[in-house]
Amino acid sequence: MTGETLLILNGPGNPTNSDLQKIEAACVERCNALSVKLDFRQANAEEEVHRRIVRDSDNYDALIVSPSAGALGGNVGYEACRAAIEAIMHLNKPVIEVHIENMFRSEVQSLRPLQVPEGGLGLVCGLGVKGYLLAIDATYRQLMSRAA
């Protein structure tokens, strides 16, 4: 499966630059092993989130999105990601939401899943950086099953 492109989009308030660089390096390594092209991005504004997901949808075959890191990102990343994903659901591209933290722990009150009405959105949370790698593996399997 060569030629498939995966967009990983991190919304506002996600990890520090050095942590994000570590996450990106791990994602690049995994995608290289799977022969998947990776476009790894950070979007800090609502318009950029929309542009990357909706207007640039011809440039990727699957999407992994980390909307925001709770209170740091506020609802800008969450609402923009949710609206943008709803706008592309008809394209039937695999979409997986990733959160480093476990949003279901009682002390983590500011995170919530995107919950798009059409379904088709996977969720990985609470597994740290490994959550990104699991999302890449799941996306790869989805893309492979479509190609078969």
C-alpha positions as CSV (number, residue, x, y, z in Angstrom):
1,M,0.0,0.0,0.0
2,T,2.2,2.8,-1.2
3,G,1.0,6.2,-1.9
4,E,-1.5,6.5,0.9
5,T,-1.1,9.7,2.9
6,L,-2.1,10.1,6.6
7,L,-2.7,13.6,8.1
8,I,-2.1,13.9,11.8
9,L,-3.5,17.2,13.0
10,N,-2.9,18.5,16.5
11,G,-5.2,21.2,17.6
12,P,-4.5,24.2,20.0
13,G,-3.0,23.5,23.4
14,N,-1.4,20.2,22.6
15,P,2.0,19.2,24.0
16,T,5.0,21.5,24.1
17,N,7.1,21.7,21.0
18,S,9.7,19.3,22.3
19,D,7.0,16.7,23.2
20,L,5.3,17.2,19.9
21,Q,8.6,16.7,18.1
22,K,9.0,13.4,20.0
23,I,5.5,12.4,19.0
24,E,6.1,13.3,15.4
25,A,9.4,11.3,15.3
26,A,7.6,8.2,16.6
27,C,4.8,8.7,14.1
28,V,7.3,9.2,11.2
29,E,9.1,6.0,12.2
30,R,5.8,4.0,12.3
31,C,4.5,5.4,9.0
32,N,7.9,4.7,7.3
33,A,7.7,1.1,8.5
34,L,4.2,0.9,6.9
35,S,5.1,2.8,3.7
36,V,2.5,5.4,4.5
37,K,3.2,9.1,3.8
38,L,2.8,11.3,6.8
39,D,1.7,14.9,7.0
40,F,2.1,15.9,10.7
41,R,0.7,19.3,11.6
42,Q,-0.1,21.6,14.5
43,A,-3.0,24.0,14.0
44,N,-3.5,26.8,16.5
45,A,-6.4,28.7,14.9
46,E,-9.9,27.6,14.0
47,E,-9.5,28.6,10.3
48,E,-6.3,26.5,10.1
49,V,-8.1,23.5,11.6
50,H,-10.9,23.9,9.0
51,R,-8.5,24.4,6.1
52,R,-6.4,21.4,7.0
53,I,-9.3,19.0,7.4
54,V,-11.9,20.2,4.9
55,R,-10.2,22.3,2.1
56,D,-7.1,20.1,2.0
57,S,-9.1,16.8,2.1
58,D,-7.9,15.8,-1.3
59,N,-4.3,15.7,0.0
60,Y,-4.8,12.8,2.5
61,D,-6.4,9.4,2.7
62,A,-7.0,9.2,6.4
63,L,-7.0,11.6,9.4
64,I,-5.8,11.3,13.0
65,V,-6.8,14.3,15.0
66,S,-5.9,15.4,18.5
67,P,-8.4,18.3,18.9
68,S,-6.9,20.1,22.0
69,A,-5.3,19.5,25.4
70,G,-8.3,20.4,27.5
71,A,-8.2,23.8,29.2
72,L,-5.1,24.8,27.3
73,G,-6.8,24.5,24.0
74,G,-10.2,25.6,25.1
75,N,-13.2,24.8,22.9
76,V,-11.8,26.4,19.7
77,G,-9.9,23.2,18.7
78,Y,-12.8,21.0,19.8
79,E,-15.6,22.8,18.0
80,A,-13.5,23.5,14.8
81,C,-12.4,19.8,14.6
82,R,-15.9,18.6,15.2
83,A,-17.4,20.8,12.5
84,A,-14.7,20.0,10.0
85,I,-14.9,16.3,10.6
86,E,-18.7,16.4,10.1
87,A,-18.1,18.2,6.8
88,I,-15.8,15.4,5.5
89,M,-17.7,12.3,6.8
90,H,-19.3,11.8,3.3
91,L,-15.8,11.2,1.9
92,N,-15.6,7.9,3.9
93,K,-12.0,8.5,5.0
94,P,-10.8,6.8,8.2
95,V,-10.8,9.3,11.1
96,I,-9.4,8.6,14.6
97,E,-9.4,11.0,17.5
98,V,-6.4,10.7,19.8
99,H,-5.9,12.1,23.3
100,I,-2.8,11.5,25.3
101,E,-4.7,11.8,28.6
102,N,-7.5,9.5,29.7
103,M,-10.5,11.8,29.3
104,F,-12.7,9.5,31.4
105,R,-10.7,10.0,34.6
106,S,-12.7,12.0,37.1
107,E,-10.1,14.7,37.5
108,V,-10.0,15.3,33.7
109,Q,-13.2,17.3,33.2
110,S,-12.3,19.5,30.3
111,L,-11.8,16.8,27.7
112,R,-14.6,15.1,25.8
113,P,-14.9,13.0,22.6
114,L,-15.9,14.8,19.4
115,Q,-19.1,12.8,18.9
116,V,-19.9,13.3,15.3
117,P,-23.5,12.2,14.5
118,E,-22.5,10.1,11.4
119,G,-20.3,7.8,13.4
120,G,-17.2,6.4,11.7
121,L,-14.9,8.2,14.1
122,G,-12.6,6.0,16.3
123,L,-11.2,7.1,19.6
124,V,-7.9,6.4,21.4
125,C,-7.3,8.0,24.8
126,G,-5.2,7.6,27.9
127,L,-2.3,5.7,26.3
128,G,0.1,8.6,25.9
129,V,2.3,8.7,22.8
130,K,1.5,5.1,22.1
131,G,-2.1,6.2,21.4
132,Y,-0.8,7.9,18.2
133,L,0.9,4.7,17.2
134,L,-2.1,2.6,17.8
135,A,-4.2,5.1,15.8
136,I,-1.7,4.8,12.9
137,D,-1.9,1.0,13.0
138,A,-5.7,1.1,13.0
139,T,-5.8,3.6,10.2
140,Y,-3.4,1.5,8.2
141,R,-5.6,-1.6,8.6
142,Q,-8.6,0.4,7.5
143,L,-6.9,1.6,4.4
144,M,-5.6,-1.9,3.6
145,S,-9.0,-3.4,3.9
146,R,-10.4,-0.8,1.5
147,A,-7.6,-1.6,-1.0
148,A,-8.3,-5.3,-0.9
